[in-house]
Amino acid sequence: MNILALHTMGHDTAACLFRDETLVFAIETERLTRVKHDHQVIHALEHLMAQCALRPEDVDLIALSTNVRGSIARVRDLDAIQSRIEAGALHVEGICELLGQPIPCLVVAHEASHAAVAVHYGGYVSNSVILVNEGRGTFSRNSCFLHREGSLTLVDQDALPWYGTGFGWSALGYLIGFGKSPSAAGTLMAMGAYGRHRPALEALLRGIKDEFHTSERCKQRHQASPLIDYLDAHPSFDDRADLVHTFQLLFSETVHSYLVQQRNTLGVEHIGLGGGCALNLPTNTKIRRELSPSLSIAPMCNDAGQALGAGLYALRFYLGQHPAPFSPYQCGAPLVGDEIQAAIARAQLIPQPYDPEFVAKRLADGAVVAFSQGGSELGPRALGNRSLLASTTRPGMRARVSERIKERQWFRPLAALMREERFAALFPGAPPSPYMLFQYDMPAGLATEATHADGTSRLQTLARDVNPALHTLLAEYEYQTGEPGLINTSLNGPRKAIAYTAQDVIDDFLERDVDLFVFDDVVALRPQARLNS
């Protein structure tokens, strides 16, 4: 059985294909167009169909998240279907015309798609509560689900005040000047590490009426006027960092308290998080530390996972099947040898066989390495298959990589990557972080260039069987330097989506301060860096 799952409207559109219970292909639109948060899903669909030799008549069921308007997937009676979902249905059956072919479809509530991904990454643990928290879904800004005995039930919605929601982060980011991009909230969160809690600011935030996040847009500016007045009177970075820091503490405490309430009410132990707010590291860390050590969050917990979530929901909660686990390195097709060689030749780089000892030596000498192998990562985090790697201790490396190469704001941090066994030795008893979704207090002198202003780092922990090549490189680097980790940040040039192909990597970084390029089993050197034999 072929299930084609699509997220077709809004940001982070994507397509994926499940064959029986197995994910065989997934691709985010932005990886193909290189436009962050791109909505032009036709590119993703056409690429998937070409890669999988899939014709419309081969599709048995189309699973769609409710962001579904558009010309490529026309759902009959869509308004009626949307009305039923807005009234509380988690899915509605229908007929969809895909490229002229009528195909049975299942329209899945946006919130339920998020919940399905969280349940999947929790291993389908029964008796678990899932909080989906985001800027805006189909029928809510936040919703709470109970997963029990193979069923998913909506138990609550819109229970959080505005400062406990993704809308709150988006509104604050917009008012501070980061625009309306879905990336604005993540940029804003980085400021909080430079601030301090101020009771007067907490009172200001609490004083804005809760209906701020449910009102019509024409009323919201008036409702937010105390916040706007503060920002107008306090333009300095420090004052705004205090505001963000205070908001973060209020957000974390609000979400934590709500989950305590739901856990006790529903009588469950396991917790899952979905939606864009599940990328909030301080909150995730607080919940896992104080409430649920087995907290599950998918690497594609934001809207990048909507297509996957619709497909998983259709399999598990509509068809009653058991979706197989899938690797996080499954966004699109692997690198192609002929394309690698052609891209290297066009750039007039010098190819040689990949040697982890040589690459580790260059990293130890201060090189920045564009490292790409196999398929790319699902979701917004670079997990080692499309990564920029660099020393975590060489002075100035954070500024070089983040500010100069990637042109990010000066206050944004970088993450550190280390082998799981070294992490266990350095942080005894601490749970691992394979998807960079938690923060850790860093010992003095450890990974200084990947430590944020508040003394934490968004660590990624890497098991050997998950990524053997990168694990070996980390071991060799530590053997040469004594340093247990490397900076790991996403492989994309300024304001672009993560690179997909070898040509993307070269296009982004050939004219930037990147020293060498790794493509699977090939290292590409600049002519002046040829290895002496």
N, C-alpha and C positions, 0 to 999 in steps of 0.2 A: 504493500500500500504506500503510495506517495502522498505525503502531506506537504504542501507548499505553504509556508507561513510568511506573512508580510506585515510590515509596519510602513504605511504608505503616505502619511501626512504628518506635518509638523517637523520637528528636528530629529536627527539621528535615525532616519529611515533605514530599513534593512530588509533583506530577504534570506530565507533559509529553507532547506529541504530535509525532511525526515523521511527515511525509507523504512517502513515498518516502525520499529522502536528506536532507530539509530539516526543520529544527526549525520548527514553525509556532506552538507555544504552550508556555509553561512557567510554572508558578506554585508558589510555596512556600506551604504552609498558613498559616504565621505571618503572611504579608502580609494575609490575609483576616481572620483572627481577632484579629490584633495581639498574640497571645500568643507570646513568644519560644520558639522550639524546639518549637512545638506538634506533637502527634502525630496530631491529628484529620484525617486525610487526606481524609475524605469531603468536607470543604469545598473542598479543592483540586480533587478529581475533579469534583464537581458544577459548579464554576465553569468548569473547562476544557471540560466537555461543553456547557455553555450558550454559552460564547464561540465554540466551534468548531462548533456545531450537530452535535455528535457523538452518535450512538446506539451502544449496545453492539454491535449487529449490524454497525456500520460498522468495527469494530476487527478487523484481521487477525491481530495478534499483541500480546500483553501481555508487556512486559519488566519483571521485578520484581527488585529487589535482595533478598537473602535475608532481610532484615527484613520479613516478608511476612504475618504472622498478622493476622487481623482479619476483620470481617464483609463488607467491600465486595469483597474479592478472595480468594475461597476457592480455594486450590490443592488439587486432589485429590492424595492420597498425599503430603502435604507432609512428613510425618516421614521418609519414605523419601528424598525429594528432599534434604531437609536433611542426612541422613546421608551421602549421596553427595558433597555439597559439602564437608562437614566432613572427608571422607576424601580430598579433593583435587581433585574435579571443579570447574572454574570455572563451568560452567553445566549445567543439566539441563532437558530439555524436559518439559512437562506440560500439563495442562488446568486453566484457571482459570475459575471462575464469577464473572462481573462483573455485579452487579445482576441476577442470575438468568440470565444468558446464558453458556453454555459457550464459551470462546474458547481457542485454542492459546496457550500461554505459554512463556516462557523465564525460568527462575529463575537469576539471575546472582549469584555470590558477591559479598558486600559489598566485599571487597578488590578483586575484578576490576572492579567498577563504578568504584571510585576510580581504578584504573589506566587504565581506558578514557578517563576524562576527561583525565588527564594526557597520554596518548598523543595524544588529539585536539588539545589545545592545544600540543603539540609539533610539530604538522603531520604526524603519522604518520611521523616520521623512523625509518628502519630502524636496527637495531643501537643500541637505546637501553635503558637500565636504568631501571626505575621503582620507587622506594621508597614504599610505602604505610605510613604510620606514624600510629597513632591510639590511642584508649583501648581499644577492643575491636572486632574485626570478627567475621566468622562463625567463622573457624578460627584467627585469630591476632591479636596486638596489633601486629605489624609483618610485612610480607611484601615480597618482592622479585620483580619480574617482568622478563622479557626480551621486548622487542618486536623482532621480526626478520621481515622479508619477509611482513608482513601477519598474523603470528600472535603471540599473547600467551601466554607460558609462565611458570608459577610456578617460580622457581629456588631460593627460600629463604624461611624463615618463622621468626618468633620468635627471631631471631639476636641482637637487641639486649638489653643488660642493662636492668633496670628504669628506670634513670636516663636511658636513651636512648629512652624511649617516651612516648606520650601518657598512658598510665596513670600514669607517674611525675609528670607535670604535674598530673593530676587528683588523685592521692593527696596531693601536697604542698599543692595549693590547698585541699583538704578539711581537712587537718590544721591549716593556718594559719587557717581559718575562713571561707573563701569558699563553702562549701556544695558541692552536687553538680551544679550547673548546668553544661552544656557551656561556658558563658561564663567559668567560674571560672578556667580555665587562662590565657585571654587577660588577665584582670585581674591574675593573679599575675605574668605575664611583665613587666608594667609596673613592678613593684617592683624588678626586678633592676638597673635603671639607677641606683638610689640606693645600691647596695651595692658591695662589693669582694670580691675573691677571698680566701678564707681556707683555707689548706691543711688545717687541722684539720677544717673542715666538709666539704671534699672527701673526707677520709679517712672521716668519719662516713657520708657518702652511699655511698661505695664499699663500706663495711663491711656494709651491709644486704644480705642474701643475694638472689641473682638470682631465686630462686623466689618472692620477695615478690609479683611481679606475675602469677604463675600459680597461686598457692596459693588454697585456699578462703578466703572472706572471714573466717570465724571465726578463722583463723590469722594474718591479715594484721596485725592490730593488735599482736599479740605480736612479729611479725617487724620491725615498724616502731618498736618501743619506744625504740631509741636516738634516733630522730628526734623522737618524742613527748617524750622527756625533755628534749631540747634546747629545744624550743618552750616547754615548761612553765617552764624555767629562764630563758628569754630572750624575754620578751613584747614588748620594744621593737620599734618599726618598723625601726630601724637594724640590729639583730641579725637580724631576719627578712629584711631586704633583702639582707644579706650571704649568707644561706642561699640565697635565690633567685638572686642573682648567681652564686654558686658552682655551683649546679645548672645554670644556663643555660650556663656555660662547659663543664661536664662533658657536658651534653646535646649541644652543638654539636660538640665534639671527637669524641664517640662516633659520632654520625651521619656526620660527615665521614670519619672513619677507615673506617667500614663501607663507604661508597660508594667510597672509593679502592680498597678490597679488591675489591668487586664489579666495578668498572670494569675493573680489571686482569685479574681472573679471566675475565670474559666478553668482554674485548677490544672494549669499546664506548667511545664518546666522549660521546654525548649522555645527559643525565640528566633524569628527570622526577620530581616529588614529588606525592604525593596523601595524603589523610587530613588530619585536623585539625592535625597537627604541621606541615603545609606552610604554616600561617599564622604560623610562628615566624620573625620577621624576622631576628634575629641569625644563626640557623642558615642560612636561605636565602641571606643575604648572604655568609656565609663560603663556602658551597658554590659559589656563582656566581663569586666572586672567585678562589678558590683551585683550583677543580676543573673547573667547566663553565660557561663564559661563556654558552652557549646554554641554560642550565637552563630547563626549562618547568614552570610551575605554573599551574593554571587558577584563575580568580577564584572558582570554586565548588568549591575543592579539599576542603572539609569535607563533612559529610553533606548539606548543602544541594544538593550535586551528585550525590547517589546516584541519583535518578530519571534525570537526564540521562545518567549513566554507564551505567546499565542499558540505556537506549535506544541509546547509542553502541556499546556492546558488541554488542548484538543486530545492529545494522546491519553493523558492520565485521567482527567475529570470528565471527559465526554465519551471517549472510546473505552476507558477502563484498562488501558495498556500500561506497561511499565517502561518508561523511557530509559534508555541506557545512559550511564554517565558519559560525558564527553570532555575532551581536553580543552583547556582554556586557549590553546594555540590552534584555533580552528576557524579564524576569520579569513575566508578566501582560500585561494590556491597557494601551494608552496612556491618558493622561488624556482625559476626554470634555468637550467644550466646554460642553454644557448643564449637566453636573454641576459644572463649575468655577463657572459663573455662579450656580447655585443655592446652592452652598456659600458663595460670597462674599456673596451677598445675605443669607443667614441670619445670617452673622457681622457684618453691617452694616459691612463694609469697603467702601472706595471703589475701584472698578476703573478702570484706564486702560491704554492700549496699552503693551506692553513696550518699553522703550527702554534699551539697554545703557548709554548714556551717563548716564542718570538713575540707574540701579541702581548703576553704578560710583561715581557721586558720593556716593550714600548710604553705600556701603561705605567710601569714603574718609573720610567724616565719622564713622565708627564704628558704622554700623548692622550688625545681624545679619540675614541674609536667608535665608528658607526658599525654596530653589530647587528646583522640580520641573518636569519636562518629559517628554513621551513615555512610553515604558515604563520600568519600574524595572530595577535592576541584578540580575543573577544572582549569588547568593552573599552573603556577609556584609558586603562593603565597599561604602560609598557612593562611586560613581565619577562623580558629577556630575548624575545625573538625579533623585536624591532626597537632596539635600545641604543642610546648613546651611553657609553661607559667611560669612566674616568676615575682618577684617584680621589679618595675621600679625605685625604690629609694634606695634599699639596696646597699651600697657601694661594688663594685667589682662584682656585678651580671652580668654585661655585659661580663666581661672577663671570668667569670665562665661558662656562657652559650655558648658564641660565640667561645672563644678561647680554653677552656679546654674540654667542652662536645662535641662541634661540630668541633673543630680543624680548625676554619677559621682564616684568617689573622687578626692581631691585629687591623688593621685600619677599619675593616668593622663594620657597625652599626647594631643595632637591632631596631625593630619597636615596637610601643606601640599600644595597643588595648583598646578602651573605648566605653561605651554605647553611642548611638547616642544623647540621651538627655543630657548627661553630656558634650559631645563634644560641643553641641550647646550653653551650658551655659559658657563654657571655651573659646570658639572661636566664639563669637556672629557674625552672618552674614556670616560666612565662609561656603562654600559648603562642604558636607560630603565626605567621601572617603571609600566606602564599600569594595573596592578591593585592598587597599594599593597602589594606583597608583599616589599619590600626596604627597608633603611634606608641613609641616607647621612650621612656626617659633614658637618655644616653649617658654612660659613664664619661667622666672628664677625659678628653684626649682621644676618644673613639669616634671615628668618622666625622671629624670636625667640619668638613666642607658640606656634609649632608645632615647637619644638625641645625634645627630651626632656632629662632631667637628665644623660644621658651625652653630650650634644652631637650627637645624631643626630635625623633626622626620617624618618618613613615617607612619603616623597614619592610623589605620583601625577604622572605625566607624561602630558600630553594632546595628542594629534595633532588637527589641524584637522578632518580628514575623519571622525574618530571622534565628535566632539561639537562641531559648528560654532558653535552658540549660546554654549556655555560658553567656547569658545576665544576668541570675539569679546569676551565680557565680560572675560576675563582681560587681553586686549590693551588694552581701554579702561581698565581699572583701572590697569594699569601706566603707560599714557600720562598718567593724572591724578596718580598718586602716586609713580611710580618704583619701586614694589614689584612684583617679578615673580610673586608668587603670593598665594593666599588660603588661609585655613583651610578645610578641607573635612572635615566629619564627618557621620555618617549622620543622616538626617532622621527621627528618632523621639524621642518624649518619654520621660521616665524609665521604664525597665523595660518598654518596649514594643518590638515589632518595627518595622522600617522602614516608614514610611507607604506606602500603595499609592494611595489616592485623594486628591483635593483635600480632601474632608471630613476624612480622617484627618489631614492636615497642619494644618488649622485646629483640629481637636479637640485636637491635641497642643500647639499653640503659641499659640493665641489669648490665653490667660491667662498667657503667659510672655513673657520679655523679648526677643521677636523683633519687629523693626521693620517689615518688609514681606515680602510673599509673592509669589513669581513662579510662575505656572502657565502653561506654554507661552508664548503671546504676550500674556498679561495680567499686570499688576502690581496687587496688591491692597494698598491703603494703609489704615492706621488713619485715622479721620476727621481727627485733628489734623495728619496728615502729608500732606494733599492738596497736590498740586503746583500752585504758582502759575502761571497761564497768562499 
